[in-house]
Amino acid sequence: SFRAYGSFVNTGVVTIAAGGTLQLAGSESLASLGSIANAGLLDIYYGGSLDLGGGTLTLAPNTAFASLELQGTIANGTLLGAGGKLVVDGGTLSNIKLAGTIAAANSYDSLHVIGGLSGGGTLDLTNPGLSLYADTTETFDSLTVLLGGGNIYASGNSYDSVSGGYVGSTLTLGPNVDLRQSAGSYSYLRGYY
């Protein structure tokens, strides 16, 4: 495993071998990653971010993003699911549109959203206990969310230094949101906790 802090600029080819991990812990752009041959795991690490700059990150087998762990933030673009794996580990999607099917690959963890969620794609959170958090006032629209025992929270986890407390959030579900529940499981749509 290799962890890169600060700016990571790849002008050659980085190979992640099977069982290996490249952790990006700085503020990166999609363009700065260059060419990556990924047979292991690419990880947007805690505190790290990947700015798509309006571009598209494709999760697909035999690509740099065949297996992507999200502990940090992916921002400003489109996440396209094409058979790759997204390992949800408390990470954040900020100003992201979804296309295709994004299948989360682990259980009992969370995915946070800032800046809404739309794009016409499907977010598959059917593994047990995967939950979706709307961290500020958010709108979800043109989206399918598949749940398998996890919850959707309007979490309101923003701290207000004036009032000395946490500020609640509002989650608006647009007319083109399709929430689906797996048979034999239960989920909640909850407000501030």
C-alpha positions as CSV (number, residue, x, y, z in Angstrom):
1,S,0.0,0.0,0.0
2,F,1.1,3.5,-0.7
3,R,-0.5,6.7,0.7
4,A,0.1,10.0,-1.2
5,Y,-0.4,13.3,0.8
6,G,-0.5,16.7,-0.8
7,S,-0.6,17.0,-4.6
8,F,-0.3,13.8,-6.6
9,V,0.6,14.3,-10.2
10,N,1.1,11.2,-12.4
11,T,2.9,11.8,-15.7
12,G,3.6,8.1,-16.3
13,V,1.8,4.9,-15.4
14,V,1.0,3.8,-11.9
15,T,0.2,0.1,-11.4
16,I,-1.7,-1.1,-8.4
17,A,-1.1,-4.8,-8.2
18,A,-3.7,-7.3,-6.9
19,G,-4.0,-6.9,-3.2
20,G,-2.3,-3.5,-3.3
21,T,-3.8,-0.1,-2.5
22,L,-3.1,3.5,-3.6
23,Q,-4.5,5.9,-1.0
24,L,-5.0,9.6,-2.1
25,A,-5.0,11.8,1.0
26,G,-4.6,15.2,-0.6
27,S,-6.7,17.4,-2.9
28,E,-6.5,15.8,-6.4
29,S,-8.0,16.4,-9.8
30,L,-9.1,13.8,-12.2
31,A,-6.6,15.0,-14.7
32,S,-3.7,14.8,-12.2
33,L,-4.1,11.1,-11.7
34,G,-2.9,10.3,-15.2
35,S,-2.8,6.7,-16.3
36,I,-3.5,4.1,-13.6
37,A,-3.5,0.3,-14.1
38,N,-5.6,-0.9,-11.2
39,A,-5.8,-4.6,-10.2
40,G,-6.1,-3.6,-6.5
41,L,-7.8,-0.7,-4.8
42,L,-7.8,3.0,-5.4
43,D,-8.8,4.8,-2.2
44,I,-9.9,8.5,-1.7
45,Y,-8.6,8.5,1.8
46,Y,-9.9,10.3,4.9
47,G,-9.5,14.0,4.4
48,G,-8.6,13.5,0.7
49,S,-10.7,14.7,-2.2
50,L,-11.0,14.1,-5.9
51,D,-12.4,17.0,-7.9
52,L,-13.8,15.8,-11.2
53,G,-13.8,19.4,-12.6
54,G,-17.2,18.7,-14.4
55,G,-15.9,15.5,-15.9
56,T,-17.0,11.9,-15.5
57,L,-15.4,9.2,-13.4
58,T,-16.3,5.8,-14.7
59,L,-16.4,2.8,-12.3
60,A,-15.7,-0.1,-14.7
61,P,-13.6,-3.3,-14.7
62,N,-10.1,-3.1,-16.1
63,T,-9.9,0.7,-15.6
64,A,-8.2,2.9,-13.0
65,F,-11.6,3.0,-11.2
66,A,-12.3,-0.8,-11.2
67,S,-12.4,-0.7,-7.4
68,L,-12.7,2.6,-5.6
69,E,-12.9,3.1,-1.8
70,L,-14.5,6.3,-0.7
71,Q,-13.4,7.6,2.7
72,G,-12.9,11.2,1.6
73,T,-14.8,13.3,-1.0
74,I,-15.6,13.0,-4.7
75,A,-16.8,16.4,-6.1
76,N,-18.1,18.3,-9.1
77,G,-19.0,15.9,-11.8
78,T,-20.6,12.7,-12.8
79,L,-20.1,9.2,-11.3
80,L,-20.9,6.6,-14.0
81,G,-21.4,3.0,-12.9
82,A,-20.4,0.5,-15.5
83,G,-19.6,-2.6,-13.5
84,G,-16.9,-1.3,-11.2
85,K,-17.0,-1.4,-7.4
86,L,-17.6,1.5,-5.0
87,V,-16.5,0.6,-1.5
88,V,-18.5,3.0,0.7
89,D,-16.6,3.9,3.9
90,G,-18.1,7.1,5.3
91,G,-17.2,9.1,2.3
92,T,-19.0,12.1,0.7
93,L,-20.4,12.8,-2.8
94,S,-20.4,16.6,-3.3
95,N,-22.2,18.1,-6.3
96,I,-22.3,14.8,-8.0
97,K,-24.7,13.4,-10.7
98,L,-25.1,9.7,-11.0
99,A,-25.3,7.7,-14.3
100,G,-25.6,4.0,-14.7
101,T,-25.8,1.8,-11.6
102,I,-23.4,2.6,-8.7
103,A,-23.2,-0.6,-6.6
104,A,-21.9,-0.1,-3.1
105,A,-19.7,-3.0,-2.1
106,N,-19.6,-3.2,1.7
107,S,-22.1,-3.3,4.6
108,Y,-22.9,-1.3,7.8
109,D,-21.4,2.0,6.7
110,S,-22.5,5.4,5.3
111,L,-22.4,7.6,2.3
112,H,-22.8,11.3,2.7
113,V,-24.3,13.8,0.2
114,I,-23.7,17.5,-0.1
115,G,-25.1,19.6,-3.0
116,G,-27.9,17.2,-3.9
117,L,-28.0,14.0,-6.0
118,S,-29.5,13.6,-9.4
119,G,-28.5,12.5,-12.9
120,G,-30.9,9.6,-13.7
121,G,-28.7,6.9,-12.3
122,T,-29.2,4.2,-9.7
123,L,-27.5,4.1,-6.3
124,D,-27.5,0.5,-5.1
125,L,-27.2,0.4,-1.3
126,T,-28.8,-3.1,-0.9
127,N,-25.9,-4.5,1.2
128,P,-27.1,-4.7,4.8
129,G,-26.9,-1.5,6.9
130,L,-25.7,0.9,4.2
131,S,-27.1,4.3,4.9
132,L,-27.4,7.6,2.9
133,Y,-26.9,10.9,4.8
134,A,-28.1,14.3,3.4
135,D,-25.7,16.4,5.4
136,T,-27.1,19.9,4.6
137,T,-30.4,21.0,3.0
138,E,-30.5,18.7,-0.1
139,T,-32.7,17.7,-3.0
140,F,-32.6,14.2,-4.5
141,D,-34.3,14.0,-8.0
142,S,-34.0,11.9,-11.2
143,L,-32.5,9.1,-9.2
144,T,-33.3,5.5,-8.1
145,V,-32.1,4.4,-4.6
146,L,-32.1,0.7,-3.7
147,L,-32.1,0.0,0.0
148,G,-31.4,-3.2,1.8
149,G,-31.9,-2.4,5.5
150,G,-30.0,0.9,5.6
151,N,-31.6,4.3,6.1
152,I,-31.8,7.7,4.5
153,Y,-31.1,10.5,7.0
154,A,-31.5,14.2,6.8
155,S,-28.7,14.3,9.3
156,G,-28.2,18.0,10.2
157,N,-24.7,17.5,11.4
158,S,-23.6,21.1,10.8
159,Y,-22.5,22.8,14.0
160,D,-23.8,26.4,14.4
161,S,-21.3,28.3,16.6
162,V,-23.9,31.1,17.2
163,S,-26.6,28.9,18.7
164,G,-24.0,26.4,20.1
165,G,-25.9,23.5,18.6
166,Y,-26.3,21.4,15.6
167,V,-28.4,22.7,12.7
168,G,-31.0,20.4,11.2
169,S,-31.3,19.8,7.5
170,T,-34.1,19.3,5.0
171,L,-34.2,16.6,2.5
172,T,-36.5,17.2,-0.5
173,L,-37.4,14.2,-2.6
174,G,-38.2,15.4,-6.2
175,P,-41.0,13.9,-8.3
176,N,-38.5,11.6,-10.2
177,V,-37.1,9.8,-7.2
178,D,-37.7,6.0,-6.9
179,L,-36.9,4.5,-3.5
180,R,-36.9,0.7,-3.5
181,Q,-36.7,-1.6,-0.6
182,S,-35.2,-5.2,-0.8
183,A,-37.7,-7.9,0.2
184,G,-37.3,-9.1,3.8
185,S,-35.5,-5.9,5.0
186,Y,-36.7,-2.6,6.4
187,S,-35.4,0.9,6.1
188,Y,-36.3,4.3,7.5
189,L,-36.4,7.8,6.1
190,R,-35.5,9.9,9.1
191,G,-35.0,13.5,10.1
192,Y,-32.4,15.0,12.5
193,Y,-31.3,12.5,15.2
